[in-house]
Amino acid sequence: NGYTPLHIAAKKNQLEIGTTLLEYGAECNTVTRQGISPLHLAAQEGSVDLVSLLLTKQANVNMGNKNGLTPLHLAAQDDRAGVAEVLLNHGAEIDAQTKSGYTPLHVACHYGNMKMANFLLENQAKPNAKTKNGYTPLHQAAQQGHTHIINMLLQYGASPNELTM
């Protein structure tokens, strides 16, 4: 899968090992065959400290993997609001789009992650962002039956009349 030792430390949430590897010159922007960096893995695992460390070592906060998923998309997928806050404070694009046009808010709404969806909306994520097929976060929440997220999106100005393509 093309992991470096730093990828493994990030995936296993091993801050001390990550720190040591970086002190000895580990490259923090090396990617696997799928385009996954250590920052992607640390964000997905919810390791606020490791995410912060990687960002201080110039990890690319907006790097997309082969599908265009950024660390913020992965934090949104796994409801990691603490990580998302660190990423945004380091310049993450809140409405970054995958190759199919999905934003982190689309991802949070798809997975029913209320805390993350609320955090993204509070930080000005676009409630009517559209994928290449015209899907909005509201479409995602409706498709998955996440009533609580549907109500929140509508309160933040999501249009209930958007059409898919």
TAKAJO-V992895 format. One record per backbone hydrogen bond with DSSP energy under -1.0 kcal/mol. NH is the residue of the N-H (numbers start at 1). CO is the residue of the C=O. If there is no record, write none. Layout:
nh->[NH:NH]
co->[CO:CO]
//
This chain:
nh->[8:9:10:11:12:13:14:18:19:20:21:22:23:24:25:26:32:35:41:42:43:44:45:47:48:51:52:53:54:55:56:57:58:59:63:65:66:68:74:75:76:77:78:80:84:85:86:87:88:89:91:92:96:98:99:101:107:108:109:110:111:113:114:117:118:119:120:121:122:123:124:125:129:131:132:134:140:141:142:143:144:146:147:150:151:152:153:154:155:156:157:158:165]
co->[4:5:6:7:8:10:9:14:15:16:17:18:19:20:22:21:36:32:37:38:39:40:41:42:46:47:48:49:50:51:52:53:55:54:60:69:34:65:70:71:72:73:74:75:80:81:82:83:84:85:88:87:93:102:67:98:103:104:105:106:107:108:112:113:114:115:116:117:118:119:121:120:126:135:100:131:136:137:138:139:140:141:145:146:147:148:149:150:151:152:154:153:133]
//
